[in-house]
Amino acid sequence: MKKLLIGFLLLSFVNLPVKAADYQLKKIVSGLGIVWGMDFISNNEIIFTQRSGEAGVVNLKSNSVEYLDGVPTVLSEGQGGLLDVAVNDNQLYFTYSKPVQGGSATTLASAQINNNQLINWKDLLITSSVNENVHHYGSRIAISDQHLYLSIGDRGVRENAQDLSNHAGKILRLNLDGSIPKDNPFVGTNKALDEIWSYGHRNPQGLAWDQQRLWAIEHGPRGGDEINLIKKGANYGWPVISYGKEYWGPFDVGEGTHKAGMEQPIKYYVPSIAPSDLVIYKGDIFKPWTGSLLTGALRGKHINKISLDQGLGVDSEERLLAHLKQRVRSLLVDKQGHIYFSTDQGNIYFLGK
């Protein structure tokens, strides 16, 4: 078990549409690896995952980090590793790339914390997404109304996303114990997996509830990152339709941008920003932002803020904190509206009062 003490660093507010005298941007932890996921385990503690296969807890009072024992072996190659973490009461949920015969699979697990030890680790679902590729794992977790939603990338095999006999390129819905809800859209459907909630996704790495609706953001190919409003049983088109281009030339992917029976995104990005996590902002710290979507940008190296109109269309887009020039990987908002975010440079920042 390792312990790390870090001090605060006050930074400038270029690209931030608030008064610097009223708000602070602070680096609270540095020297970490790629922090892929974060969530609160108490008002003053954040649990985080590192893609390298480690998990730890940041104490927000002492600015210290305690690493946790008990993480199983993960395949930490390419885009794989220990990925998301979500907390529901005393239960922790993790996703990771599990080494299995034939390669690796995005896997959902549960555990609890006891004295800096992860205990009762249990794989709830080893998804049907096994591949020798080490990219497009997904895999974000969102919890709402006693259900758990899990995004899975297409694992680099485009045809997976339209094939309901596997989990790749899908968003899944489970009960909190890992069992399958009886009202999932494909329960009892021949040649379709019961866990599937929506399909036709490329690599969704952001997933968030606004209490009524499920939102997702996913990587496009060369252009064509998408924000989608997720509907039960809906098809989001990949790879049949896309706003992106082929990597090997200036050619459209698939058949174009529209097709009957396939959903259109709320917003798409050309060129790509390479989106990561997704949160719905609420709180008093940045009250005008309430209801906005915040996503990290890896290639774009900023926080992307999308304000919605009453019809759930895009009202405006802002690119925040671009002066940091860091790949923003994970986002977290506390009850008051303070924002915490991690970057691939091994830092965790605080934004608020």
N, C-alpha and C positions, 0 to 999 in steps of 0.2 A: 504494500500500500504506500503510495507516494503522496506527499503534501506539497502544495505550491502556494506561496504568498505573493500577492501582486498589489501594487498601489494604484491609485487613480491617476488618470492623465486627462486633463482638460484640453479639448481640441476646438478648432475654429468651426464656424457654422456656415461656410460657403455651401450654396445649393440647398439650404434648409430654410423654408419660408416661415420662420418664427424669429422672434427677437432673441439675439444671443444673451441679452441681459436677463431674460426670463427662463431660459432653458439651458441645460448642460448636456454635452456629449462626453462620456467618460469611457475610457478603456479600463475595464475592471479586471480582466484576466488576459494574459498573453503567454506565449510559449507552449500552446497546446498544438495538437495536430489539427486535421480537418474536422471541426465540430459539426456533425451532420444533423443532429436533432437535439432539441431542448424542451423541457417542460418543468413546471413547478412541482416540487414535492412538499413544500410549505411556503409560507409568505416570504421567507428569507433564504430559501434554498432552491437551486435549479439543478436538476439532473441533466446530464448531457452525454451524448455518445460521440466517440471519435471513430472515423471510418477505419482506422488502423486496428480496431477491435477492443478498445478500452472504453469504460464508462466511468464517470465521476460526478461529484456533487460540488457546486460552487456555493459557498456560504457568503451571502450578500452583506452580512454585517462585518465579517473579518476579512473579506476579499481573499479567502483561501479556497483551495481545491483539495478534496479528498478523493482519491481513486478507489473504485469498488472492485472487490474480488468476486469471482464467480461467473464471469462472462465466458461462454463456451467458445470453441474454436470457430472462427469465421474465415471466409475466403476474402482476404484483403488484397485484392488485385483489381486493376482497372477502376471501374466505378463501384466495385463491390466492397463489402466490409460490414461493420456494425453501423446501421443506418438510423432509422427513426426511433423515437421513444415518446410514449404518451402515458399520462397518469390518470387513473380513474379511482378516486378514493385511495385505498392503500395498495391497489393493484397497478403494476407497471406492465406496459406492453412494449415490445421491441420488434423491429424488423432487422433482418440481417441476411447476407448471402451465405447460405449454408452449403459447405462442400458435400456433394452427394455423388453417387455413381453417375457418370456421364457429364459431370461439370458442377454446376451450383444452381441453387433455386432460392428465390426470395422466400423467406420464412418468417412467420409471425410467431412470437413467443410471449409468455407471461412470466412474471417473477415478482418477488417482494424484496424490500431492503430490510436487513437486520444488522446493525452495527457494522456498517460499511461492507456488508457482504450481500450479494444477490443470492437469494434462497428460493427454493421451489421452482427453479427454472423449468418451463414446460413448453415444448414446441406445440402450438395450437394448430398450425397449418403449414405444412411444407408444400408450397404451391406447385401446381402443375406448370412449371416454367423452366424446367431443367434444360441447360444449354452450356456448351463449352465457352461461349462468349462471356466476357466479363464487363458487359455494359447493359444499360437499359433495365435495371432492376426495379425501377420505381423509387422509393416505396414509402409513401407517406401514410400516416395513420390519422384518422379523425373519428371522434367519438360523439354520439348524440343519441338521446332517447334510448339508452341501454343497447345501442348497436354500435358496432365497430366497422368503419369503412377503411379499406386498404387499397392503395394503388399499386399496380404492377406494370412495369414496362414491357415492351414487346420482345425484349431480350435480343434485339438486333435481327429478328426474323419477322419481316413485315407482315407476312401472311397470318401470323399468330393472332393479330389484333381482330381479325374478322372471323376467327375460328372459335366457336363457343365450346369446343371440346378441350380447351386448355385455359389457363388463367392469365397467360401473358397478354399484355395490351388491354387489360381490363381494370375496372374498379370493382372490388368485392365487398360484400356486406355479410357480417357475421354477428351472432350474439356474443356477449362479452366473455362467455366461456368457450368460444370457438365453435359452437354448434351453428347450424344453418337455420335462419329464420324461415318459417313456413311460407311467408308472403314474398319471398324473393321472386323476381320476375321469371326465372327459368327453372324453378323447382318443378320436377316432373316432365320437363321437356326433353325429348329424345336427343341424344348427342350434344347436350349442353350441360355445363357444370352448375350445380345448384348455388354455388357461392357468388356467381356473377351478378352484379348490379347494373353495370353499363360496359360497353365495349367499343372497339375502334379507336383506342388510345395508342399513342406512340411511346412516350416516356413521362408520365405524370409524376412530378416530384413535389407538387404542392396540392394540399387538400384541406378544406376548411368549411365549417358550418357557420351560418349566420342565424341560427336558431330555427329557421324555416327552410333554408335551402343549402344544398351542398355545392360548393364551388371547387373547381380543379384548375390547375395550370400545368401545361405540359410542354416539353421540348418539341419543336418542329425539327425538320432537317436543316437545310440551308435557308433560313427564314421560316416563318410559319409557326412560331410558338403560339399557343392558344390558351385563352381563358375560357372555360366552359362552365355553364350552369348544368349540373348533372341531374338527369332525369332517370327514373326507374326504367330499366330495360332499353334505354336509348343507344343508338349507334352513332359514334362521333367521327366515323369516316375514314380513319387511317387504315391502310394506305391508299384507299380508293380516291379520296379527296384530300387536298392539302393546299395551304397557301405558301408552302416552301418549294424550293428547287432541289434538283438532284445535286449531290456533291460533285459528280463527275462532269457536269455541264449545265448550261443555262436552260434547263428543261423542267417543265412542270412534273410534279410527282403524281402518278396515277392518272385519273381521267379529268382533272381540273379542280375547281374549288367548290362546286355544288353538285349534289345529286339527291334525288327524291329519296326520302326515308333516312337521310343522314343529317345530323344536327350541324348547325352553324355555330361557330364560336361567338362569344360576346365581344371578344377582341382578339386580334392576331397581331403579331409583331414581325415586320419586315424592315430592316434586318433583325435577326434574332437578338434577344437579350440573354438567352440561356437561363430561364427561370429556375428558382429553387423552391424554397418554402413559400407558403401562402397563409396569411392570417386576415381576419376581418377586424378592423380597428373599432374599439369601443373604449370609452374612458373620458375623464375630464381634463387630462393633461393637454391633449391636442383635440379639443372638443369639435372643432370644425371638420375633423377627419372622420367622425363617427360614421360607420357604415362603409367606409372606403376599404378597398382591397389593397393589402401591402404584400409585395413579393420581393424576394431577393433576386438579384441579377448577377450571374456568374461572369458571363462574357461582358455584360454591360457595366459591371462593377458599381452598382448603386442599389438603393431601395426604390422600387417602382411603386408609386401610389396611384391607384385608379379610383376616381370618384364616379359614382353611379347616379344616373337620373332616376326619376320615379318609375320609369318603365324598365329599369334594370339594364339600360344601355349605358355606354361609357359617356360620361359628361366631360371628364378631363383626365389627363395623365401628367404626372410630375416625376422627375428623376432626382432623388434625394441623396445627399452625401456622396456624390460622385468624386468629390475632392479626395476622399480616402484612397481611391484607386485600389479597392480590395474586393475580391469575389465574395458576395454576401450569400451565405449558405442557409442559415436558419434564423427564424424570427419568433419572438415571444412577446406577448402583451400581458401585463399584470392587471389586477382589478381596477387600479387607479388610472391606467392608461400609459404607464411608463413602458417603453419599448426596449427589449434586449435583442441583440442580434450577433451572430457569429460570422466570422470570415475565414476563408481558407488559409489566411496567413497565421492562424492559430490564436486569434483574438476573440474576446467577447466584449461587446460594448453595451453601455446603458445610455438611453436617450430619454430625458425628462427633466423634472425639476430637481 
